[in-house]
């Protein structure tokens, strides 16, 4: 059930519609999103239902903006010199929609009760955590992971996390945007609201939500296993996601412990002699190191090399 109303009022019709689409794609947000193209239209809408969050173009004069009563007011400014009132917050209009949404969510959660802007999350008994792993490079496991994620996202709320040393930004993923590193930062901060941060960070591949891979390989290698497991546990406990897909690289510290927390592990394999030898060595190492439970969770997925 929608609990809060967000209105975008801007004279640029296409801009307002595109920004509205960004907010509507955020599955976590308990917001009804509406678009207006004049102050008068917004005032009329306000008479029917309260406006909890207003994003309004700075091209509208301050005196006109005062006619609209809203709980949180954000002025979509074209420059830092835009006039605004003390109850208004300036936001750079010409940044990405995700960045605007992230700034709005952060401000709203700081000024009020964070949970009121999000869908209520029922107590989840079993979050499905699917690890995608392979001891063989160039096994096309990332392509498989994304395809699996899209299929599952038709039925469930799914989040894909790329935890590879070289995740391939610019290949499977766009160049711009916040990454797993940014989400990890929020998970480390006790006063930060990870659920709120995720809502403004995730990108979308059709029905599938995902975070961009880390940009620096050394940053990923420096993360302790306790941070990874705590991060995944927080997402499982706080978010609406019913399925997490972890695209895991052997370069992660304590990789076997991360695999251990997965409910199932899909191992990408290819029909090639050297690849089969690497897989055999991996399975032997799991046994020798006391990770037979990890081995039992493995499901081999033969992919074309």
C-alpha positions as CSV (number, residue, x, y, z in Angstrom):
1,X,0.0,0.0,0.0
2,X,1.3,3.5,-0.9
3,X,1.9,5.5,2.2
4,X,3.5,8.7,0.9
5,X,3.1,11.0,-2.2
6,X,5.9,12.4,-4.3
7,X,5.2,15.1,-6.9
8,X,7.6,16.3,-9.6
9,X,6.7,19.7,-10.9
10,X,8.7,21.0,-13.8
11,X,8.1,22.8,-17.1
12,X,10.2,20.4,-19.0
13,X,7.7,17.6,-19.6
14,X,10.1,14.9,-20.8
15,X,12.6,15.6,-18.0
16,X,9.8,15.3,-15.3
17,X,8.6,12.1,-16.9
18,X,12.0,10.6,-17.0
19,X,12.8,11.5,-13.4
20,X,9.4,10.1,-12.3
21,X,10.3,6.8,-14.0
22,X,13.5,6.5,-11.9
23,X,11.5,6.9,-8.7
24,X,8.9,4.4,-9.9
25,X,11.5,1.7,-10.6
26,X,12.7,1.8,-7.0
27,X,10.9,-1.3,-5.6
28,X,11.7,-0.4,-2.0
29,X,10.0,3.0,-1.9
30,X,6.4,3.3,-0.6
31,X,5.7,6.4,-2.7
32,X,3.0,7.3,-5.2
33,X,4.7,9.4,-7.9
34,X,2.9,12.0,-9.9
35,X,4.0,14.6,-12.5
36,X,2.7,18.2,-12.9
37,X,3.8,20.9,-15.3
38,X,2.5,23.9,-13.5
39,X,2.1,25.3,-9.9
40,X,-1.6,25.5,-10.4
41,X,-1.9,21.9,-11.4
42,X,0.2,20.9,-8.3
43,X,-2.0,23.1,-6.0
44,X,-5.1,21.3,-7.3
45,X,-3.5,17.9,-6.8
46,X,-2.7,19.0,-3.2
47,X,-6.3,19.6,-2.5
48,X,-7.1,15.9,-3.2
49,X,-4.2,14.4,-1.2
50,X,-1.2,15.8,0.8
51,X,2.1,16.2,-0.9
52,X,4.8,14.6,1.2
53,X,7.8,15.2,-1.1
54,X,7.9,17.9,-3.8
55,X,10.5,18.2,-6.4
56,X,10.0,21.5,-8.2
57,X,12.0,23.4,-10.9
58,X,13.8,26.5,-9.9
59,X,12.3,28.3,-12.9
60,X,9.1,28.8,-10.9
61,X,9.3,31.9,-8.8
62,X,9.7,31.5,-5.0
63,X,6.3,33.3,-4.4
64,X,4.6,30.7,-6.6
65,X,6.4,27.8,-5.0
66,X,5.0,29.0,-1.6
67,X,1.5,28.2,-2.7
68,X,2.4,24.5,-2.5
69,X,2.5,23.0,1.0
70,X,4.7,19.9,1.2
71,X,6.4,18.0,3.9
72,X,9.8,18.0,2.1
73,X,10.6,20.5,-0.7
74,X,13.5,20.0,-3.1
75,X,14.3,22.7,-5.7
76,X,15.6,21.3,-9.0
77,X,18.2,24.0,-9.6
78,X,20.0,24.8,-12.8
79,X,22.7,26.7,-10.9
80,X,24.0,27.1,-7.4
81,X,22.7,30.7,-7.4
82,X,19.1,29.7,-7.6
83,X,16.9,31.5,-5.1
84,X,15.3,29.3,-2.4
85,X,13.6,29.5,1.0
86,X,14.9,28.1,4.3
87,X,12.4,25.2,4.1
88,X,13.7,24.2,0.6
89,X,16.7,22.2,-0.3
90,X,18.6,22.7,-3.6
91,X,19.4,19.8,-5.8
92,X,21.4,20.0,-9.0
93,X,18.9,19.3,-11.7
94,X,21.3,18.1,-14.3
95,X,22.8,15.1,-12.6
96,X,21.6,11.5,-13.0
97,X,18.1,10.6,-11.9
98,X,19.6,8.0,-9.5
99,X,21.8,10.6,-7.9
100,X,18.8,12.9,-7.4
101,X,16.8,10.1,-5.9
102,X,19.7,9.2,-3.6
103,X,19.9,12.8,-2.3
104,X,16.2,13.0,-1.8
105,X,16.1,9.7,0.2
106,X,19.0,10.6,2.3
107,X,17.5,14.0,3.2
108,X,14.1,12.5,4.0
109,X,15.4,9.7,6.1
110,X,17.6,12.2,8.1
111,X,14.7,14.5,8.8
112,X,12.0,12.0,9.7
113,X,11.4,8.3,10.4
114,X,13.2,6.4,7.7
115,X,10.8,3.4,7.6
116,X,7.8,5.5,6.6
117,X,9.3,6.0,3.1
118,X,9.8,2.3,2.5
119,X,7.5,-0.6,1.9
120,X,7.1,-2.7,5.0
121,X,9.3,-5.8,4.9
122,X,7.7,-8.9,6.1
123,X,9.9,-11.2,8.2
124,X,11.6,-13.3,5.6
125,X,12.3,-16.9,6.7
126,X,14.5,-18.0,3.9
127,X,16.3,-15.5,1.7
128,X,17.8,-17.4,-1.2
129,X,21.5,-16.5,-1.6
130,X,22.8,-17.9,-4.9
131,X,26.6,-17.9,-5.2
132,X,27.9,-17.9,-8.8
133,X,31.5,-19.2,-8.9
134,X,34.1,-20.9,-11.0
135,X,37.7,-21.8,-10.6
136,X,37.9,-21.4,-14.4
137,X,38.4,-18.0,-16.0
138,X,36.4,-17.1,-19.1
139,X,33.7,-19.5,-18.2
140,X,31.0,-16.9,-19.0
141,X,29.7,-17.1,-15.4
142,X,28.7,-13.4,-15.3
143,X,26.5,-13.7,-18.4
144,X,24.9,-16.8,-16.8
145,X,24.4,-15.0,-13.5
146,X,22.7,-12.0,-15.1
147,X,20.5,-14.3,-17.2
148,X,19.5,-16.3,-14.1
149,X,18.8,-13.0,-12.2
150,X,16.5,-11.7,-14.9
151,X,14.6,-15.0,-15.1
152,X,14.1,-15.1,-11.3
153,X,13.2,-11.4,-11.2
154,X,10.0,-12.1,-13.1
155,X,8.7,-13.7,-9.9
156,X,10.8,-12.5,-7.1
157,X,12.6,-9.3,-5.9
158,X,16.2,-10.0,-6.9
159,X,19.4,-8.1,-6.3
160,X,22.6,-9.0,-8.3
161,X,26.0,-8.1,-6.7
162,X,29.1,-8.4,-8.8
163,X,32.0,-9.3,-6.4
164,X,34.7,-9.8,-9.0
165,X,38.2,-8.3,-9.0
166,X,37.5,-7.0,-12.5
167,X,33.8,-6.8,-12.8
168,X,33.8,-5.3,-16.3
169,X,32.4,-1.8,-16.0
170,X,31.8,-0.6,-19.5
171,X,31.0,-4.2,-20.6
172,X,28.0,-5.8,-19.0
173,X,27.6,-2.6,-16.9
174,X,27.5,1.2,-17.6
175,X,30.3,3.5,-16.7
176,X,28.6,5.8,-14.3
177,X,27.0,5.3,-11.0
178,X,27.6,4.2,-7.4
179,X,29.1,0.8,-6.8
180,X,29.3,-2.1,-4.3
181,X,32.1,0.0,-2.6
182,X,29.6,2.8,-1.9
183,X,27.0,0.3,-0.5
184,X,29.7,-1.3,1.7
185,X,30.5,2.1,3.1
186,X,26.9,2.6,4.3
187,X,26.8,-0.9,5.8
188,X,29.9,0.0,7.9
189,X,28.3,3.1,9.3
190,X,26.0,2.4,12.3
191,X,24.1,5.6,11.8
192,X,23.7,5.2,8.1
193,X,20.5,3.5,6.7
194,X,21.7,0.8,4.3
195,X,18.2,0.2,3.0
196,X,17.7,3.9,2.2
197,X,21.2,4.0,0.5
198,X,20.4,0.9,-1.6
199,X,17.2,2.4,-2.9
200,X,19.2,5.3,-4.4
201,X,22.1,3.1,-5.7
202,X,20.6,0.2,-7.5
203,X,20.3,0.1,-11.3
204,X,18.0,-2.0,-13.4
205,X,18.4,-4.5,-16.1
206,X,14.7,-5.1,-17.0
207,X,13.2,-6.5,-13.8
208,X,16.6,-7.2,-12.2
209,X,18.2,-4.8,-9.7
210,X,21.9,-4.7,-9.5
211,X,24.9,-2.7,-8.1
212,X,27.9,-1.8,-10.2
213,X,31.1,-3.6,-9.5
214,X,33.9,-1.9,-7.6
215,X,36.1,0.2,-9.8
216,X,39.4,-0.6,-8.1
217,X,40.5,-4.2,-7.7
218,X,42.7,-3.4,-4.7
219,X,39.6,-2.0,-2.9
220,X,37.8,-5.3,-3.3
221,X,40.9,-7.3,-2.2
222,X,41.2,-5.3,1.0
223,X,37.7,-6.1,2.2
224,X,37.7,-8.5,5.1
225,X,35.4,-11.5,5.0
226,X,33.5,-10.3,8.1
227,X,32.6,-7.2,6.2
228,X,31.3,-9.2,3.2
229,X,29.2,-11.6,5.3
230,X,27.9,-8.7,7.4
231,X,27.0,-6.7,4.3
232,X,25.1,-9.6,2.7
233,X,23.3,-10.3,6.0
234,X,22.2,-6.7,6.3
235,X,20.7,-6.7,2.8
236,X,19.0,-10.0,3.5
237,X,17.5,-8.7,6.8
238,X,16.7,-5.1,5.9
239,X,15.7,-5.1,2.2
240,X,12.7,-6.4,0.3
241,X,14.9,-8.7,-1.8
242,X,14.0,-12.4,-1.7
243,X,16.9,-13.5,-3.8
244,X,20.5,-12.3,-3.7
245,X,22.8,-13.4,-6.5
246,X,26.5,-13.1,-5.6
247,X,28.9,-13.2,-8.6
248,X,32.0,-14.3,-6.7
249,X,35.7,-14.1,-7.6
250,X,38.5,-16.2,-6.0
251,X,40.3,-12.9,-5.3
252,X,38.0,-12.1,-2.4
253,X,39.5,-12.6,1.1
254,X,37.9,-15.7,2.8
255,X,36.1,-16.6,-0.4
256,X,35.2,-20.1,0.9
257,X,33.5,-18.5,4.0
258,X,31.4,-16.3,1.6
259,X,30.5,-19.4,-0.4
260,X,29.6,-21.1,2.9
261,X,26.8,-18.6,3.6
262,X,25.2,-19.2,0.2
263,X,22.1,-21.4,0.2
264,X,23.2,-22.8,-3.2
265,X,26.3,-22.4,-5.4
266,X,26.2,-22.5,-9.2
267,X,29.6,-23.5,-10.6
268,X,30.1,-22.5,-14.2
269,X,32.1,-25.2,-16.1
270,X,33.1,-25.8,-19.7
271,X,34.0,-29.0,-21.5
272,X,37.7,-28.6,-21.8
273,X,40.4,-30.7,-20.4
274,X,42.3,-28.0,-18.5
275,X,39.1,-26.5,-17.2
276,X,38.0,-29.9,-15.9
277,X,41.3,-30.3,-14.1
278,X,40.9,-27.0,-12.4
279,X,37.5,-27.9,-11.2
280,X,38.8,-31.2,-9.8
281,X,41.6,-29.3,-7.9
282,X,39.0,-26.9,-6.5
283,X,36.8,-29.7,-5.2
284,X,39.8,-31.5,-3.7
285,X,40.9,-28.2,-1.9
286,X,37.4,-27.8,-0.5
287,X,37.6,-31.2,1.0
288,X,41.1,-30.8,2.4
289,X,40.2,-27.5,4.0
290,X,37.1,-28.7,5.7
291,X,34.5,-27.2,3.3
292,X,32.6,-30.3,2.3
293,X,29.4,-28.4,3.2
294,X,30.3,-25.9,0.4
295,X,30.9,-28.8,-2.0
296,X,27.5,-30.3,-1.2
297,X,25.7,-27.0,-2.2
298,X,27.4,-26.9,-5.6
299,X,25.4,-27.3,-8.8
300,X,27.5,-27.6,-11.9
301,X,26.3,-25.6,-14.9
302,X,27.9,-26.5,-18.2
303,X,28.3,-23.5,-20.4
304,X,29.8,-23.2,-23.8
305,X,33.4,-22.1,-23.7
